[in-house]
Amino acid sequence: MSKFLSYEDRMIIAQRLQENASFGAIGKELGKDRTTIAKEIKKYSYDKKSGRPGYPYNPCKFRATCKAKRICGTSCTHQSAYKCSLCSECTLHCSDFVEDVCSVKNKPPYVCNGCSQLSKCTLLKRIYDPADAHERAHHAVSEARTGIMSNEDDIARINGIISPLVKNGQSLHQIYLAHVDELMCSEKTLYNYVDAQLFDIRNIDLPRKVKYRPRYKKPEFKVDRGCRIERSYADFQKYLGANPETTIVQMDSVIGRVGGKCLLTIHFVESSLMLAFLRDANTSASVIEIINLLDEVLGAKTFNSLFPVILTDNGSEFSNPKEIEKRSTIPCNRTKIFYCDPSAPYQKGACEVNHELIRRILPKGSSFDELTQQDITLMMNHINSYKRKKLNNRSPYETFSFYYGEDVLKRLGCSPVAAENIILKPKLLKK
């Protein structure tokens, strides 16, 4: 029998809550302990701001006797109301507001589902909805099974142990047997981390492994869920709400032939300028190396002004945010990195749209193995010189130059291309 509650179980819980059944009675019916039912209701119930027919949500203690009028002045959104207590926004403006908290929510069953006054109440309600609870529980279980269990420090420690020995010709099995107490993880975990390209070594460095055909297609390795703490897309929106003038930079990867060279793209949303860097492998180390290079070329002050916030996806190449955010010299903080929600590329849509111009020159499936960084720089110079309607018919190069100056563009290796010479076809890079 599954230890997880099913949707039918949650339907029964909601029905019994309306009948004011005790946790013990509900647990007995479902074959669960009463504490399981209590935890379920506390964890997956939600607050609902709603009123009753003719009366909006109003949690003020004086709502029944209050006669105040026009508290918000001329900006009132509910001018038809003869008193402010009939407006859902009166509590935001009233200096005499005191919240009335219902005591029912502080004792079992902790929710308002079975309350006899529910249809007449205008206070903040706590509701248990089976459909919402099941969806949130499913998401919580799914989230717990994604990512890796090690943090950045653990990955660096393990990498320092195994990478030099693998490069000396030793197998992971031999290394694991000799260092099992230091590694503090299973042998299978080591192979998973190598597959995810979290170390300095790759599968090509394991002579026997590359001889065998994979038995099944492994799921794509995603960012450790620990990395997303305070770096989620919701946190990104909160940060922008508190810092609305912040310049946003979006970062992504463009893959060529599977297992071959790839690109790291950095897109400045405000000016639509995009930088691209060729990498030998799609690894975390290669991303950090490029960020460190940009930091060195631009200098700390210029880098901090250009890269206050970076938004990226959940690829394993971005699985070491601390190394991206910090530098070894003062000032240590150089940027803040946030992650889009899983399967939500539209959240960094500007970067994805600009990739279409790259794919005009490097069609999907083409190999990058014969290209050099000079080729990639040439391609990006043509793309950044291409005029855009959304930039008032200016090119990203011209727009970026207006904001930051020509000197910064030169340090980034960018140069303009005359309009009549722009080529956005594969023939640009044909040799």
N, C-alpha and C positions, 0 to 999 in steps of 0.2 A: 504493500500500500504506500502511495506517495506521501511524503511528509509535507508536501506543498498543498495549499488549499486550491481547489478547482473553482471555476466560475460558478458552478452549481452550488458549491459550498458557500460562496460569498452571497449568492442569491438568497440562500436560506438564512444566513446571518442578518441580511438587511430586512427580510420578512419578519424574523423573530424580534429584531430591534423595534420594529413598529408595534409589535405585540407586547413590548416591555418585558420580554423574557430575560432571565438572568444569564450571566456568562456560563454558569455551571450547566444550566438547562441546554443552552446552545451547544456547548462542548460535548455534552452527553449525546445529543442527537447526531453530531458530526463525528463522534469518536475521537475528539481532541480534548486536551486539557483546557481548563477555564482560562489559564494564563495565556494560552495561544490565542484564544478569541479576544482577550483584552488587548494583547499586543497588536493583533491584526487591526482592530478598530482604532487604536491610538495612532498607529503608524500610517494608515491609509485613509483616514477621514480627512476632510478639508474644510476650511472656513468659507462660508458663503455670505456675501453681503446682499441681503434682499429684504424687502418690506412686506406689506400685505396690500390687498386691493385698496387703492385710493391713497395709500400712505407709503412713501419711499423708505429705503433703509435709513434709520436714524437711531444710533446707539446712545443718544444723550439722556442723562438721568432726568433732565427737566423737560423732556419732549412733550409730556401730556399737559403741562401748565404753561409752557413758554409762549409768550405773545410777541416776541421780537419780530421786527420787520426791517427789510432792506439792510441787512447786516453787511452784505457785499457791495452796497452802493449801486452805481449805475451799471455795473457789469453782471447783473443778475441773469442767470440762465433760465430761471423759472419765475418770470414776472407775474404769471397768472395766479400764483399762490398768494393767499391773503395774509399768510404768516410764514416766517422762514423755516419753521419746523416741518413744513410740508415739502421742503426742497432737500434733495439728497446731498447737496453740497454745503448746507448751512453749518455743519460741524467743522468744516475746513476754515471758516472765517470767524466763528463766534468765540470771543474771549472767555465766555462763561461756560464753555463746553466741558462736561465731566462725563466720561464714558461709564455707561451702565453695563456691567458684566454679569451675565446670567450664571448663577451658581450651579446650574444643572450640569454644565460642562466640566466641572471640577470633581465630579463623583460619577461612579458607574451609572449608566453606560457610556458616559463621556461625549455622547452625541445627542442631537435633537430629533432623531428620526421618529421616536415614539412619543414625543412631547405633545400633550393635548392642546398647548397654546401655540403650536408651530404656525398654524394658518393665520394667527393674529399678531405674531411677533414681528417687530421691526429691528431687533438687535442683531448682532453678529452671530450667525448660526454655525454649528459644527455638524457636518453631514457625512454619513457613510454611504457611498454609492458603489454598488458591486462592480459595475462596468469600469468605473474609474479606478477602483482599488485593484482590480485584476490587471489592468493595463500597467499601472505603476509597479505592482509586484513583479510582473513579467519583465519589465524594463530593469528593475533592480537585480533580478537573478541573472539576466543577460549581461548587464554591466559588470557584475562580479566575476564573470567568466572571461572577460576580455582583457587584453593587455598582458603585462608581465608583472610578477610579484616583486621584482628587485627594483631598487631605486638607482639613481645615477651613480652614487658612490659604490654600490655593490657591483654594478656592471663594470666600472673602471677597475675595481679590485680584481674581479675574475679575469678581465681582459689582460691585466698585468701578469697573471699567473700562466694562462694557457697560450696566449699569442706567441711569446718567444719560443716556447717549447714546440708548438706546432710547426713554426718556421724552421726548427731544427730537425723536423721529420718525425716527431712523435705523434701517435694517434691520440684522439680525445679519450679513448678508453684507458690507455697507459697513463695519461696525465691525471685522469680521474682517480685511478687506483692509488697513485702516488701522493695526491693532494686532496683526498676526499674530505679531510677535516678542515682544510682551509677554504675549499670551494663552497661548502654548505648548500649544495643543491644537487639534483640528480644528474646522471649522465645524459639522460634524455633532454633535460633542460639546457644543457650545454649545446647539444645539436640544434635545438630550437632557436637559441640565441645566435648561433652561427648562420642558420637559415635566415634569420631576421636582420642579419648584417649589423649587429650591434657591437661586434668586435673588429679588431684590425685585420683578422683573418677572414677568409671567405671559403665557400665550399670547394673552390678550385685548389685550395691549399690542403685539402684532405684527399689524398691520392685514391683511396679505395672508394670513397663515397661517390665521386664523380663517375665511376664506372657503372653504377647501378641506376636503372631507370626508376623514377619515383613511382611508388605503388598507387598513389592517389594525389589529387590536387589539394595541396594544403591551403587552408584559409589564409587570407592576407594578414600579415602580422601588423597590429596597430599599436599606437602609442600606449604606454603604460598608463592605466587609469590614475595612478598617483600623480603623474605629470599634469593631469587636467585639473587638479585641485586649485581653485582660485584662478584658473586659466581657461575656463569654458567660454562658450559663445555668450552665455548669459552674463558672465563676469565681464566680458568684452563690452557688451552693451551698457552695463552699469558704469564701467570706466569712462566710456564716451559720454554718458550722461553727466558725469562729474567733471569731465575735461572735454567739452564740445569742440574746442579749437585744435585738438590733437591731429597731427598728420598720420595717416594710416598707410602702412606698407603691407602688401600681401605677398606671400611666399608659397611656391609650389614646385613640383618637379615635372619635367616632360621626359617621358620614357621613349627610348629608341627601340632597338632590338632587345628582346628579353635577355637579361644577363650581361648586356653590353654597356657602353657609355650612355650617360643621360645628362640632362640639363637641370640646373637649379635656376629658377626664374624669380626675380624680385621686382615687384610691380608697385610703383608709386601712384596711388589712386588719384591724388589731386592733379597730377600732370599727365598721367597715362604713360609715363616713361617706364620702360622695362629693361632690366639688366638680365643677362643670361650667362651662366658659367658652366663650362663643360666639366663633367666629373667622370672618373674611371668606373665608379660603382655608386649605386644609390644607397650610400651608408650615412650614418649619423656623423661619423668622423669627417667625411668630405664636406658636409654642410658647415660644421664648426670651423673647418679650415678656411672656407671662403669668407665666413663672417669675420674671422680674425684678420684675414687679409684686407678686407674692406675697412676694418677698424684701424689697421696700421696705415693704409694709404690715405684715408680721409683725416685721421686724427680724431682724438676723443671728442672734442667739442663739435666738430662737423658731423661726425657719426651720430652723436646723441640727438642733434637737431633733425637729421634726415630719418632716423629710425626710432622714434619714440615708442611706437607700437607696431608689432608684427603680427599679422593674422595668417594662420596656416591651417593645413588639414591634419588628419590623424595618421599620416604615413610614418613608418618606422624610422625614416631618415631624420625626423624632427623629434625624436624620443629623448633628447637630452637638453631640455629647455634651459637649465641652469648654466650650461656652458655657452649657450647663445646669449643669455641675458647678462652674464657677468664677464668682466675682464680682470686680468691679474694685477692691473695697475689702478691707481686712483685717478678719476672716480671709478669705482668698481661697477656700478650699475650703468649699462649702456643701452638697454632697451627692455621692453616688456613683451612677452610672447603669449598669444592666446590661440586656442584651437577652435575650429568650426565644429558643429555637431556632426556625428557620424552620418555619412550618406547625405550631406547637405552642401555640395560644392557651390550652390547658388549664393551662399553666405559670403563667398569671396568671388562674386561673379565678374568683377572688373578684370581680375587676373585670368579667369577662364576664357573670357571673351578675347583677350589679347593673345591667348594661345592659338586662336584661329589663324592669326597672321603668321605665326611660326609654322603652323601646319601647312600653310600655302607653299612654304619653301622646303620644309621637311615633313612630307606626308606621313601619316600614322603608319607605323610598321617599318619605316626606313631606318637603316642603321646609322648610328653616329660614330662608329668606331674609326672611320677614316678621317673624321673632321678634327680640326685643331681649334684652340681658343681664338685664334685670329679669324677663322671662318665664322665662328659664332658671333664675334664682335662685329664683323662686317654685316652679317645678317641683321643684328639688332640695330645697327646704324641706319640701315634702309627702313626698318620697321618704325624706328623712332623719328624718322624724318617724314613719315607718311602723315599728311594733314588729316585732322579729325573734325567732323562737324560739331561734336560736343565741346571741343576746345575753341569754338568760335573760328573755325577754319585755320587753326594753327597746328603745328606739329607738336608732339610730346617734347621734342628737343627744344623747340622755341619756348614752350610753356615752362619747362623745368629751368631753362636758362633765365627766364624772367624772375622766377622765385628765388633761385639759389646762385645764379651767376655762371659764367663760362668756365671759370677756374675749377669748380666742382665737377663739371662735366668732363673736363680734360683729365682730372685725376681718376675719374671712373672709366676712362678709356673711350668715351663717346665722341663722335664727330659727326657733323651734318652731311647729308647727301642732297645734291640738287634735285629738285622735283622731277626734272626730265630724265634723271639717271636712276630713279628708284625702280628696283626689280623685286617683285614679290612672287617669284616663280622658282621651281627647283633648279633652273639653269644658273641661278646666282652663284651656287656653290659647286657647280660642276667643273671639274678640272681637266 
